[in-house]
């Protein structure tokens, strides 16, 4: 069962990594394409870049928080169903 928990933590960390890469790519896209927009929409692209940048930072730190703190724990009941609980 410990190996299954490690696999779940590893899968969760990889999903946060994919989210981080996606948000970082979106930030870069919004910043690069900002100058090709009409002047009234440039501020919208800037705000979108800031929001995706903050999200990318949060995804990056959550990737490490899941494995280190035991934030994600899994227990099996007698029917072999998964019960995922958040917290310590």
C-alpha positions in Angstrom: 0.0 0.0 0.0 2.9 2.4 0.7 4.0 1.9 -3.0 0.5 2.9 -4.1 0.7 6.1 -2.0 4.0 7.0 -3.5 2.6 6.4 -7.0 -0.3 8.7 -6.2 2.0 11.4 -4.8 4.3 11.1 -7.9 1.3 11.3 -10.3 0.1 14.4 -8.4 3.5 16.0 -8.6 3.6 15.4 -12.4 0.2 16.9 -12.8 1.3 20.1 -11.0 4.4 20.1 -13.2 2.2 20.0 -16.3 0.1 22.8 -14.9 3.2 24.8 -14.2 4.5 24.4 -17.7 1.1 25.3 -19.2 0.8 28.4 -17.0 4.4 29.5 -17.8 3.8 29.0 -21.5 0.6 31.0 -21.3 2.4 33.8 -19.5 5.0 33.9 -22.3 2.4 33.8 -25.0 0.4 36.8 -23.5 3.6 38.8 -23.1 4.8 38.1 -26.7 1.5 38.7 -28.3 0.7 41.8 -26.3 2.2 44.2 -28.9 0.2 42.7 -31.8 -3.1 43.6 -30.1 -5.0 46.9 -30.4 -4.0 49.4 -27.8 -7.2 49.1 -25.8 -6.6 45.3 -25.4 -3.0 45.4 -24.3 -3.8 46.0 -20.7 -6.0 42.9 -20.8 -3.1 40.8 -22.1 -0.9 42.2 -19.4 -3.4 41.3 -16.6 -3.8 37.8 -18.1 0.0 37.4 -18.1 0.2 38.4 -14.5 -2.6 36.1 -13.5 -1.0 33.1 -15.3 2.4 34.0 -13.8 1.1 33.9 -10.3 -0.7 30.6 -11.0 2.5 29.2 -12.4 4.4 30.1 -9.2 1.7 28.5 -7.1 1.7 25.3 -9.2 5.5 25.1 -8.9 5.4 25.3 -5.1 2.5 22.9 -4.8 4.4 20.3 -6.7 6.9 20.1 -3.9 4.4 20.6 -1.1 2.5 17.5 -2.0 5.4 15.1 -1.5 7.2 16.8 1.4 4.4 17.5 3.8 2.2 14.5 3.2 -0.6 16.8 2.0 -2.2 14.0 0.0 -2.9 10.8 1.8 -4.7 7.8 0.5 -6.3 5.0 2.4 -8.0 1.8 1.2 -11.2 0.5 2.7 -12.3 -3.1 2.7 -13.9 -2.9 -0.7 -10.6 -1.6 -2.3 -12.1 1.8 -3.1 -9.9 4.8 -2.9 -10.5 7.5 -0.3 -8.4 10.6 -0.8 -8.2 13.0 2.1 -6.5 16.3 2.1 -4.6 17.4 5.2 -2.3 15.9 7.8 
